[in-house]
Structures are given as structure tokens and as C-alpha cells.
Amino acid sequence: MDDVIVLGAGVMGSAAAYHLARAGQRVRVLEQYAVDHTLGSSVDASRIFRYAYDHPAYVALARAAYPLWQALQDETGAHLMQYTGALDFGRADMESLLAFRQTLTETGVAHDWLTPAEVAQRFPQFHLDDDMMGLYHAEAGYLAAATCVITLAQQAQQHGAVIQTGARVIDIQLGADSVTVRIESESFSAARLVLTAGSWTPQLLGALDLNLPLVPTRQQVLYFETQDLRQFEPERFPVYITHGDFWYYGLPSVDGSGLKTAVHNKLGAVNPDTMKRTVDAEHVEQVRAFVRRYLPLADGPLRSSRTCLYTMTPDEHFIVDRHPTAPQIVIGAGFSGHGFKFGILIGQILADLALTGSTPHDISLFQVTRFGA
């Protein structure tokens, strides 16, 4: 019998396994595909990390998470973090942009409030409208997403965790103080279960009589060749987020990938097993129109594209909590397209909840009970 079973080896599951194994637990990770597979959410070469948020709780989590990423990078020699700075921009009166600015001010994060001319002087790749403003903070950049997941999984294994791939869950049975998980070929039991199955979480929770408003959504990510790729390399180009009717975001070219840009899509539930895995032509044209207007040097050929998944909650806050009637189950879900940066910390929090039932970090935003569960 294991001490803890972790379902899913994305960033959250791999991080939870890493922390649990370091704590001396007998850990088994069940992953239905492979570590670093391309069908879920923890995929691709880069994910934004930043302090700019509209709620101070996320700034506190970021301050706790980034030293953990740095320590893992130092421990392993893997290149996990790249600082580029972050630029948020939108109309000067945009409520979300002003909220981000206020949070940075209240939490003491150094930042600059820039006019379009000042943005263009600092980052000539951007051409903002006259009624816009830019919010820049330097302590931001991107995480090497795939490398982060692989490194966490490898370190979990080095500390004794067993990672079993090709292990699709068929059934979960609760004991009085244990959990039994059945896959196609065998069953495993443990005292605790950490459920970090990404967009497959709703169906697993449904089998446990817990129905939460978790909506898997299809995301389309594009890479543009650009007219001058050097201008979009990490040394010259910040990660960015726009505030408006559509939230576009982008990251620098990594190893010649081209400008990465996409729309933060909150619409349309999909089945993660059957969703369309190619991008839509009309989406490409929508994003190209944005690029042409605000990043004209990036208006080049489409170099590559991919799809991935977000699992959204109605308020876009996470679910990090114990099952309300089965406390031996801990849930990490609903990361709504902005959770990766916290992955190494969320893993620690999930480990805390599994082992002691509590955590020193403020996770009051993330309770299951806010949905009436």
C-alpha cells in the first residue's frame, strides 16, 4: 500500500509528487499518457510568470513560488526561469488594468505606468493607441514549461516516487481512511489521494459524487515568424497581456520559435478526449489583426500552432482544497489558464493538505465550499 497516490503528472501533480517524496512518503503517480505529453495543459516551451494581478493573494503566492523555482533550477542545473519583464496594456480607464496597477502599488512591487510614447521608446515593437497606457514590471518573464514538468518528475523519482504512465483511471473507491484506484490492468491503494488530473478532473470528481463548475476549454496558440526575429528574443521583448474585450497575451521567441501569442479564451466547454486538435483559420486571422495593429514587426508568416486546454472556474480562481466529505482526497484543479507559474508552490500546498490537512499559505480564495459543495 502506498502513502499517497497522485493522479496526473502535469505541473501540479509532478510538483505534489516531488514535495511528497522529499517528505519521505511512498508516492505513486498515475498518468494516463506520458510525462510531458501534449494533450493537456502543462505543455509548450514557455509560460508567463508575473506579479501583476488584481488580488494581493496571488502576489503573495508568487513571492513564495519563485524562490522555489529558483532553488529547483539551482539544484538541478536545468534552465527553468527567464526574466524578461512584463507589459500589461489597455485603455487608460480599463478597470482590470487599473486594478492590476493598484495591487502592485499596495503590495510594493516596483512598476512603471507608461504612456504609449514611453512604451514605444522602451519597447519599439509595440504601437499602442493614443488612449492606452502600459503597466510594466521587471520581475516577470517566462518559465520553460516542459522542462519544469520533466525536472519535477525526475526529481520526484530521485526521491523515490513511482511514476506509472499509460495508466488511465477506471474507478476510484473510498475506504474509511483510504482510497483505491483502479486502472485497466490493476488496482492501487493508499491512505491519501491527490487529484491533479487537469481537464479530466470533472469526470473523476463526478465519480466521487462531487460536481464542481469546472469547464475544460480549447485554447489555440500561434507562433509568428515576425519580420525581425531578433526584436522578439527574450533579451529585448517582454511577456505581455492586453486588457480589453479579448485578452491577448504573448511571449518572446524561444530558440527561434517565433512570437508566441494567443487569446485567453473562456468560452465553450469541450471534451478533452475528443476536442479538435488543430487551430481555426478564423482564429488565426483574428490574432493576426491584433498583431498587425499593436505589434507590426510581428506581422509575418504563421510559423506553427498548437492547441491545449484550460480548465476554467466561474470566478477564474483555483480549487485547492480537500474533498468536503472525503478528507483523504486533496484536489488541485480549475487553474483557469494562469496557474502554471504557481505550480511548484501548489504542489507543496497539496502535499501539506494531504499530510496535515492545512497549509501556512493563504488559500481561502480556492475553497471548494464557495461553489456550495
HELIX and SHEET records of a PDB file:
HELIX    1   1 VAL A   11  ARG A   22  1                                  12    
HELIX    2   2 PRO A   56  THR A   76  1                                  21    
HELIX    3   3 GLU A   95  GLU A  106  1                                  12    
HELIX    4   4 PRO A  116  ARG A  122  1                                   7    
HELIX    5   5 ALA A  145  GLN A  158  1                                  14    
HELIX    6   6 GLY A  198  TRP A  200  5                                   3    
HELIX    7   7 THR A  201  ALA A  207  1                                   7    
HELIX    8   8 LEU A  229  PHE A  232  5                                   4    
HELIX    9   9 ALA A  281  TYR A  294  1                                  14    
HELIX   10  10 PRO A  296  ALA A  298  5                                   3    
HELIX   11  11 PHE A  340  PHE A  342  5                                   3    
HELIX   12  12 GLY A  343  THR A  356  1                                  14    
HELIX   13  13 SER A  364  PHE A  366  5                                   3    
HELIX   14  14 VAL A  368  PHE A  371  5                                   4    
SHEET    1   A 6 VAL A 162  GLN A 164  0                                        
SHEET    2   A 6 VAL A  27  LEU A  30  1                                        
SHEET    3   A 6 ASP A   2  LEU A   7  1                                        
SHEET    4   A 6 SER A 187  LEU A 195  1                                        
SHEET    5   A 6 VAL A 179  ILE A 183 -1                                        
SHEET    6   A 6 VAL A 169  LEU A 174 -1                                        
SHEET    1   B 6 VAL A 162  GLN A 164  0                                        
SHEET    2   B 6 VAL A  27  LEU A  30  1                                        
SHEET    3   B 6 ASP A   2  LEU A   7  1                                        
SHEET    4   B 6 SER A 187  LEU A 195  1                                        
SHEET    5   B 6 ILE A 329  ALA A 333  1                                        
SHEET    6   B 6 ILE A 319  ARG A 322 -1                                        
SHEET    1   C 3 ARG A  47  PHE A  49  0                                        
SHEET    2   C 3 GLY A 141  LEU A 143 -1                                        
SHEET    3   C 3 MET A  81  TYR A  83 -1                                        
SHEET    1   D 8 ASP A 112  LEU A 114  0                                        
SHEET    2   D 8 MET A 132  HIS A 137 -1                                        
SHEET    3   D 8 ALA A  86  ARG A  91 -1                                        
SHEET    4   D 8 VAL A 239  HIS A 243  1                                        
SHEET    5   D 8 TYR A 248  LEU A 251 -1                                        
SHEET    6   D 8 LEU A 259  VAL A 263 -1                                        
SHEET    7   D 8 VAL A 215  PHE A 224 -1                                        
SHEET    8   D 8 LEU A 302  MET A 312 -1                                        
END                                                                             
